[in-house]
Each structure stands twice: as structure tokens, then as C-alpha cells.
């Protein structure tokens, strides 16, 4: 008899917990959606700038987003082919932060083919990962790389805004 009462009590408790969780899901705010703009610039030794690429992506909070601008090259032997990216890729996760700010975790990578013998494929890359807390609409800027010989540099600017319905 005691075991039966305990089982009924446990079942009732689990039912209450399940109902509370379902009620909390109904009251929870939907996840926010953000528009992330990347502007990758190249500066020559005299300071003249040019745009390398300017991708924009839309993603929900706490969800990774990624874009790639460039080309894929096929590499393989014995009928097995792997496609390798050459160009610029950007990945990001945006999380809400206190005070109307967001925490941005972004990775930007530039890769290029280097000259090599036919029997060898050589891909060189520069990669930057930055974590920054910023206000929505604020642009922050990081240097990707600097050419010590030629004096030029490559810079990324990142802006996060809340997305409009028209963005997706």
C-alpha cells in the first residue's frame, strides 16, 4: 500500500513538473534574430583601401551562422574528391548580453593558394577569432593581418543589428 501511494505521489509530482515546463515554454520569449554585416578591407602601403568582400548573414541568437566568398577547388586521387575553400569565410554566434548589448563570437579566415610543384597543393591562411560585447548597431574593427614586407594590412569590421522580417 505504501509503495502504491509513493508511485501515485511521484506520478503527480512529475505531472506538475511537466505542466510547469510546458507553461514556461509558452511564456518564453521567442529567440531574437540578428543581421550581421562583415566588411573586409585591404589597405596598401600608402593607406589606400579597397573592399575584399562585404557579406551579410541573418541568424538566430545562440545559433551559428557562416558564409564563404571565394572558390572551391577539387583535390583528390583514386576517384575520391575533396573540395577545398580558397577565399574568405566568416562565422559568428550572437548571444544577448545585459544592457541591450550582444556578445559576438566571430571567426574570419582568409586563405589562398601558394605556388608549389604539381605534385603538391599548398594553401596558406590567416585566421582571427574575436569575442566582443557591443551595442546593437555599433561597428567594431579588428586587424586580420599585416604584411611586414609590403606594409599593407587587412581589416574586418563587424556590425550586429536586430533583423527585420524583410531580412529573412
Secondary structure, DSSP 8 states (H G I E B T S, - for coil): -HHHHHHHHHHHHHHHHHHHHHHHHHHS----EEEEEEEEEEE-TT--EEEEE--EEEEETTS-EEEEEEEEEEEEETTEEEEEEEEEEEEEEEEEETTTEEEEEEEEEEEEEE---TT--EEEEEEEEEEEEEETT-EEEEEEEE-TTT--EEEEEEEEEE--GGG-
